[in-house]
Amino acid sequence: MDYKNKHIVLVGLMGAGKTSAGRQLASLLKRPFYDTDLEAEYSAGLRISDIFEIYGEPTFRELEEKVVLRVLKENEPSVIATGGGAYMSEKSQKNIAKHGISVWLNASLDILMDRIVTTAHRPILQQGDRRETLKALIEKRYPIYARADVHINVDKGSATTMARRIRKKLEEAS
């Protein structure tokens, strides 16, 4: 698995550290960094929470698929942090496999809860009990995330430590 000429695409649940570790990894590898959530907001001219509220989740997921493909096709090899639901799309999984290497940042429920406790802008967590919602997302999404090329447990360590671990795992797999 030669990662040097491919995008490195970080997948996982909200709070796993995709954006933080992704920025650090991009710096370590001297590559551009893209966050597909930010790219989606830029494309729509709206915050993700507003897209969910005005147009609904299905419309956001369609936009997300288009943004993932655009970032993969229009840019030199980079580090890409995807939204938590992006990898749930089979179309996005295929595009990521074609243009990049997927890296699952796997975090436990307790770590995710600690990291998102003060986060108010997560549309999926606005209804009901956050812990129960996250637990249900883990049950639904982790089997899909497990299809990723590389798995990294991110329960311990800073974003910089996670980035170094990802780089080491990619080098070992090459």
C-alpha positions as MATLAB code, in Angstrom:
seq = 'MDYKNKHIVLVGLMGAGKTSAGRQLASLLKRPFYDTDLEAEYSAGLRISDIFEIYGEPTFRELEEKVVLRVLKENEPSVIATGGGAYMSEKSQKNIAKHGISVWLNASLDILMDRIVTTAHRPILQQGDRRETLKALIEKRYPIYARADVHINVDKGSATTMARRIRKKLEEAS';
ca = [
       0.000    0.000    0.000;
       1.990    2.962   -1.276;
       0.544    6.019    0.401;
       2.989    8.507   -1.106;
       0.948    9.134   -4.266;
      -2.493    8.783   -2.735;
      -4.750   10.809   -0.511;
      -4.888    9.779    3.115;
      -8.538    9.870    4.100;
      -9.426    9.868    7.784;
     -12.755    8.295    8.740;
     -14.465    7.791   12.083;
     -17.073    9.226   14.400;
     -17.300   12.827   15.497;
     -14.832   13.428   18.288;
     -12.348   10.814   17.052;
      -9.874   13.570   16.164;
      -9.994   13.453   12.358;
      -9.557   17.195   11.920;
      -6.984   17.712   14.685;
      -4.880   14.669   13.804;
      -5.399   15.350   10.090;
      -3.890   18.829   10.322;
      -0.910   17.441   12.214;
      -0.484   14.557    9.759;
      -0.618   16.927    6.795;
       2.103   19.011    8.418;
       4.267   15.930    9.097;
       3.872   14.728    5.501;
       4.100   18.237    3.997;
       0.745   17.855    2.262;
      -2.336   20.006    1.930;
      -5.160   19.364    4.391;
      -8.878   19.341    3.601;
     -11.850   18.944    5.901;
     -14.885   17.790    3.922;
     -17.292   19.292    6.458;
     -15.731   22.727    5.897;
     -15.698   22.137    2.148;
     -19.416   21.240    2.266;
     -20.193   24.401    4.223;
     -18.231   26.464    1.724;
     -20.001   24.799   -1.228;
     -23.456   25.323    0.241;
     -22.799   28.719    1.764;
     -24.383   27.396    4.958;
     -23.271   25.757    8.180;
     -23.871   22.001    8.336;
     -26.422   22.485   11.111;
     -28.343   24.873    8.830;
     -28.193   22.425    5.894;
     -29.635   19.713    8.172;
     -32.338   22.039    9.482;
     -33.381   23.553    6.141;
     -32.877   20.657    3.711;
     -32.576   17.565    5.904;
     -29.938   14.893    6.332;
     -30.467   13.136    2.952;
     -29.665   16.365    1.075;
     -26.588   16.898    3.224;
     -25.404   13.332    2.529;
     -25.739   13.907   -1.237;
     -23.699   17.102   -0.931;
     -21.149   15.260    1.195;
     -20.674   12.561   -1.483;
     -20.064   15.230   -4.124;
     -17.620   17.116   -1.918;
     -15.626   13.963   -1.067;
     -15.310   13.098   -4.766;
     -14.350   16.662   -5.718;
     -11.632   16.873   -3.065;
     -10.280   13.470   -4.125;
     -10.233   14.259   -7.849;
      -9.212   17.915   -7.941;
      -6.261   17.923   -5.583;
      -2.748   16.552   -5.337;
      -2.217   13.844   -2.693;
      -3.385   15.346    0.570;
      -4.760   14.490    3.983;
      -8.545   14.592    4.104;
     -10.706   14.570    7.231;
     -14.218   13.390    6.404;
     -17.413   13.936    8.311;
     -18.538   11.077   10.532;
     -21.173    9.882    8.075;
     -19.185   10.255    4.857;
     -17.755    6.722    4.861;
     -21.238    5.259    5.293;
     -21.853    5.987    1.607;
     -20.836    3.100   -0.647;
     -20.158    5.592   -3.421;
     -17.756    7.526   -1.179;
     -16.100    4.286   -0.019;
     -15.442    3.338   -3.657;
     -14.115    6.786   -4.525;
     -11.858    6.819   -1.474;
     -10.538    3.333   -2.352;
      -9.846    4.459   -5.921;
      -8.031    7.694   -5.037;
      -6.732    7.164   -1.524;
      -6.040    5.120    1.555;
      -8.691    5.095    4.254;
      -7.625    5.363    7.877;
     -10.174    4.666   10.617;
      -9.629    6.625   13.821;
     -11.285    4.278   16.296;
     -12.291    5.799   19.630;
     -14.241    4.335   22.541;
     -17.612    5.692   23.591;
     -16.194    7.264   26.769;
     -13.456    9.086   24.841;
     -15.960   10.353   22.273;
     -18.227   11.607   25.061;
     -15.318   13.408   26.719;
     -14.334   15.075   23.460;
     -17.791   16.222   22.384;
     -19.240   17.165   25.757;
     -19.088   20.885   24.985;
     -19.861   20.611   21.282;
     -23.174   22.197   20.381;
     -22.899   22.186   16.577;
     -23.378   18.455   15.932;
     -26.818   18.140   14.295;
     -27.075   14.392   14.929;
     -26.609   14.964   18.659;
     -29.300   17.613   19.029;
     -32.098   15.125   19.710;
     -32.274   12.907   22.779;
     -29.503   11.565   24.986;
     -26.052   12.147   23.461;
     -24.511    9.012   24.957;
     -27.302    6.777   23.658;
     -27.119    8.445   20.231;
     -23.345    7.905   20.076;
     -23.732    4.311   21.252;
     -26.231    3.667   18.438;
     -23.888    5.322   15.914;
     -21.014    3.109   17.092;
     -23.133   -0.027   16.629;
     -24.192    1.069   13.152;
     -21.007    2.661   11.834;
     -18.070    0.765   13.334;
     -18.646   -2.337   11.204;
     -18.518   -0.046    8.129;
     -15.475    1.901    9.339;
     -13.758   -1.468    9.851;
     -13.579   -1.738    6.044;
     -10.918    1.008    6.088;
      -7.410    0.113    4.949;
      -5.745    1.132    8.226;
      -7.110    1.117   11.791;
      -5.735    3.344   14.548;
      -6.981    3.351   18.135;
      -7.088    6.980   19.237;
      -8.176    6.677   22.859;
      -4.827    7.973   24.117;
      -2.491   10.689   22.949;
      -2.532   14.163   21.513;
      -3.336   15.022   17.906;
       0.402   15.109   17.196;
       0.877   11.661   18.739;
      -2.028   10.304   16.695;
      -0.551   11.810   13.515;
       2.810   10.176   14.204;
       1.118    6.826   14.824;
      -0.816    7.120   11.549;
       2.375    7.962    9.633;
       4.200    5.019   11.214;
       1.351    2.622   10.376;
       1.270    3.874    6.764;
       5.047    3.439    6.449;
       4.837   -0.090    7.879;
       2.108   -0.991    5.374;
       4.040    0.341    2.370;
];
